[in-house]
Amino acid sequence: MFAGATAGEVYKKTFELLSEENDRGAVLLSGVITDEILDAMIKRRLIDLPVTRKGKLRFQYAAKIDIAFSLGLISLEMLTLLHSLRDARNTFAHQVVSSLNDTAISEAIKLVFDAVPSLYEGFMSEWITHLQNTLRGVGVVDESLIAKVSPGARARFNNYLALVAARLHEASTKIEKLSFSDT
């Protein structure tokens, strides 16, 4: 899906794709995107199958997450984030839920945001600081109002999952393939 792309290009394309969807579609599509990146990561690491078995190695999303972690391709925090995303995806796929703000999904989305505290907090801190400075720059002087500024759940989701996809893709470009040892 992103072969040859830079992390910035992956971020941009993911953000654009997610922005075209409603809340349900964005969560489902973020699962598809991260699933494909994990697939590429695992295939890049594993020894290629013989030609007669090409294309036969298939895993479900949950298994790909666990395999990527077991191969050392993703951190424990990323494992938690991706399983939280998978849970949110499954909620949207199997329940009548239409919004990230619905009770049935909001806790799962919060777990996605909370899974990698250093990444999310840095991401949000910079974003909110920029928004607050923009408000001050256009003449808003009410500091209590400025202090309450925060992007909505959907804007946070699109941007954060685009960042996660870009980070996963970037990590995928540094993976070394396993090789046979004749010992």
C-alpha positions in Angstrom: 0.0 0.0 0.0 2.8 2.4 0.9 5.8 0.8 -0.9 8.5 3.4 -1.4 6.6 6.2 0.4 8.2 8.4 3.1 6.7 8.6 6.6 5.3 12.1 5.7 3.6 10.7 2.6 2.1 7.9 4.6 0.8 10.4 7.2 -0.7 12.6 4.5 -2.4 9.7 2.6 -3.7 8.1 5.8 -5.1 11.4 7.0 -6.8 12.0 3.7 -8.3 8.6 3.5 -9.6 8.7 7.1 -11.0 12.3 6.6 -13.1 11.0 3.7 -14.9 8.6 6.0 -17.6 8.9 8.7 -16.6 7.8 12.2 -17.3 4.1 11.6 -15.5 4.1 8.3 -12.4 5.9 9.8 -12.0 3.3 12.5 -12.6 0.4 10.1 -10.2 1.9 7.6 -7.5 2.6 10.2 -7.6 -1.1 11.0 -7.2 -2.0 7.4 -4.2 0.4 7.0 -2.4 -0.8 10.1 -3.2 -4.4 9.2 -1.5 -3.9 5.8 1.5 -2.2 7.3 1.9 -5.0 9.9 1.7 -7.5 7.0 4.5 -5.7 5.2 6.6 -5.6 8.4 6.2 -9.3 9.0 6.9 -10.3 5.4 10.0 -8.1 5.3 11.3 -9.9 8.4 10.5 -13.5 7.6 12.4 -15.7 5.2 10.5 -15.9 1.9 8.5 -19.0 1.2 9.3 -21.2 -1.8 7.6 -20.2 -5.0 5.0 -23.0 -4.6 3.9 -21.5 -1.2 4.0 -17.8 -2.2 0.9 -16.0 -1.1 -0.2 -18.7 1.3 1.1 -17.1 4.5 -2.0 -15.3 5.9 -2.8 -14.2 9.4 -5.8 -12.4 11.0 -5.2 -8.8 12.3 -4.9 -9.9 16.0 -2.3 -12.6 15.0 -0.3 -10.0 13.0 -0.2 -7.7 16.0 1.0 -10.5 18.2 3.5 -11.8 15.7 5.0 -8.3 15.0 5.5 -8.0 18.8 7.0 -11.5 19.1 9.4 -10.7 16.3 10.5 -7.5 18.1 9.0 -5.3 15.3 6.7 -3.3 17.6 6.9 -2.2 21.2 4.6 -3.4 24.0 2.9 0.0 23.9 2.3 -0.3 20.2 0.9 -3.9 20.7 -1.5 -2.4 23.3 -2.5 0.5 20.9 -3.1 -1.8 18.0 -5.2 -4.3 20.0 -7.2 -1.3 21.4 -7.7 -0.2 17.8 -8.7 -3.7 16.8 -11.3 -3.7 19.7 -12.7 -0.4 18.5 -12.8 -1.7 15.0 -14.7 -4.8 16.1 -17.2 -2.7 18.1 -18.0 -0.6 15.0 -18.2 -3.7 12.9 -20.5 -5.7 15.2 -22.6 -3.1 17.0 -24.9 -0.3 16.0 -22.6 2.5 16.8 -22.3 5.6 14.7 -20.0 8.0 16.5 -16.7 8.1 18.3 -18.6 9.8 21.1 -21.0 6.8 21.6 -20.5 5.1 25.0 -19.9 1.8 23.3 -16.9 3.1 21.4 -15.5 6.0 23.4 -13.7 3.9 26.0 -12.1 1.8 23.2 -10.9 5.0 21.5 -9.6 6.3 24.8 -7.5 3.2 25.2 -6.1 3.8 21.7 -5.1 7.3 22.7 -3.7 6.1 26.1 -1.7 3.1 24.9 1.5 5.0 24.0 1.5 7.9 26.5 4.7 9.5 25.3 3.6 9.6 21.7 0.0 10.8 22.4 0.9 13.4 25.1 3.6 14.9 22.9 1.3 14.9 19.9 -1.6 16.6 21.9 0.6 19.0 23.8 2.2 20.4 20.7 -1.2 20.6 18.9 -3.0 22.3 21.8 -0.1 24.8 22.3 -0.3 25.7 18.6 -4.1 26.2 18.8 -3.8 28.3 21.9 -1.1 30.5 20.3 -3.2 30.9 17.2 -6.1 32.1 19.3 -3.9 34.6 21.1 -2.5 35.7 17.7 -6.0 36.6 16.5 -6.8 38.6 19.6 -8.5 36.2 21.9 -7.6 37.4 25.4 -9.8 35.2 27.6 -7.2 32.8 29.1 -9.9 30.6 30.6 -11.4 30.1 27.2 -8.0 29.5 25.6 -7.2 26.9 28.3 -10.2 24.8 27.3 -9.2 24.5 23.7 -8.9 20.9 22.5 -9.5 19.2 19.2 -12.6 17.0 19.0 -12.4 13.2 19.1 -12.6 12.8 15.4 -9.8 15.3 14.6 -7.6 13.7 17.2 -8.4 10.2 15.9 -7.6 11.0 12.2 -4.3 12.8 13.1 -3.1 10.4 15.7 -3.8 7.3 13.6 -2.1 8.9 10.6 0.9 9.5 12.9 0.7 5.8 14.1 0.6 4.6 10.5 3.6 6.8 9.6 5.6 5.6 12.5 4.8 1.9 11.7 5.7 2.4 8.1 8.9 4.2 9.1 9.8 1.2 11.3 9.0 -1.2 8.5 11.7 0.4 6.3 14.4 -0.5 8.9 13.6 -4.2 9.3 16.2 -6.8 8.4 15.2 -10.1 6.9 16.0 -13.3 8.7 18.3 -15.7 7.0 19.0 -19.4 7.3 21.9 -20.7 9.3 23.5 -23.9 8.1 24.9 -24.8 11.5 
